[in-house]
């Protein structure tokens, strides 16, 4: 049973007659806990009784655990988690760059929403709003872990919605204005594919019309080409598919427990989410082009989209060597020792990226009135709400999407007056 004891003050090494009261209470493991600083015996006894009542009802939070520094708990939490390597790396980047410089020594129990929101807005103003949101989300996950571990009674960040500063709102409005138009037209995509050549152009076409993420596209192999078979009427509906099962990831490895930097990782990993695991239906024109593409691949190639030596492209290299000159244009160069002359390229779609080509695929799905449940499936997204449980793509939905994409391609070819994308390939 909880009780109180006197704690005499000491001055110059000598005990005085002044004292306060210290609460003593029984902890879950049977040892005695204490809390000093009460002005009366009753206050100390009442506080101790409350602790023992919380112990009996399994609601007790160790006061010492609640004062653990955020940085110490964050490292324990990180060590206990085992997500994909890229996720570990990203979390440690957020911790090292933003969270720990501000919250390293902050006691868990003293963190509150007002301070966290104000700090996140400063991050959003000096960096970008996405980074601020990611930092706040990670911080909330770490604090939820502290609740689950019995270190604090609740997560002050859970369920809260951040109010952004005026500066952040202005920055977000400027970004939103840039997204009001489609990143490119199908005609631009075809022109870009012809310009960069059939090996890299096929990667561009596949991303624009099917929407695999960058790493997913790199991981596609000969074995990724399959066939969908579903019951339809009294027979079967069949169509070619690209099976997305893994992705090529590139990041710096981190020690999960300490965040210590390790070597760069460049290899295959499982796809990011369950929604990313999918079969993408391929329209007839693209299936035929992929047949031709496989015949052109280097003998050493193990994947569909690769460098001339059959290796995976690095994202930065593909952007610098293929997308930027192809989409933005380039200046002419005369013949010099070491390379042939280079003709000038006019801009086709300045600023276009592979990620924006993925946006184009989803935009085309909306333009073609593809059923929402099929839009989500083909893009590798999880459909929100209860409809994700009750709605399923049907063969009719799939045929409508495939016919629409085929029509978009044929219309773009006709608009350009082309019969072939690579007439000399």
HELIX and SHEET records of a PDB file:
HELIX    1   1 UNK A   41  UNK A   56  1                                  16    
HELIX    2   2 UNK A   63  UNK A   66  1                                   4    
HELIX    3   3 UNK A   70  UNK A   80  1                                  11    
HELIX    4   4 UNK A   85  UNK A   94  1                                  10    
HELIX    5   5 UNK A   95  UNK A   99  3                                   5    
HELIX    6   6 UNK A  100  UNK A  103  1                                   4    
HELIX    7   7 UNK A  108  UNK A  110  5                                   3    
HELIX    8   8 UNK A  113  UNK A  126  1                                  14    
HELIX    9   9 UNK A  129  UNK A  148  1                                  20    
HELIX   10  10 UNK A  166  UNK A  178  1                                  13    
HELIX   11  11 UNK A  186  UNK A  196  1                                  11    
HELIX   12  12 UNK A  198  UNK A  210  1                                  13    
HELIX   13  13 UNK A  214  UNK A  219  1                                   6    
HELIX   14  14 UNK A  222  UNK A  224  5                                   3    
HELIX   15  15 UNK A  284  UNK A  296  1                                  13    
HELIX   16  16 UNK A  315  UNK A  318  1                                   4    
HELIX   17  17 UNK A  319  UNK A  328  3                                  10    
HELIX   18  18 UNK A  354  UNK A  367  1                                  14    
HELIX   19  19 UNK A  372  UNK A  379  1                                   8    
HELIX   20  20 UNK A  387  UNK A  390  1                                   4    
HELIX   21  21 UNK A  395  UNK A  416  1                                  22    
SHEET    1   A 3 UNK A   3  UNK A  11  0                                        
SHEET    2   A 3 UNK A  14  UNK A  26 -1                                        
SHEET    3   A 3 UNK A  32  UNK A  38 -1                                        
SHEET    1   B 3 UNK A 225  UNK A 232  0                                        
SHEET    2   B 3 UNK A 235  UNK A 244 -1                                        
SHEET    3   B 3 UNK A 278  UNK A 281 -1                                        
SHEET    1   C 2 UNK A 246  UNK A 254  0                                        
SHEET    2   C 2 UNK A 261  UNK A 270 -1                                        
END                                                                             
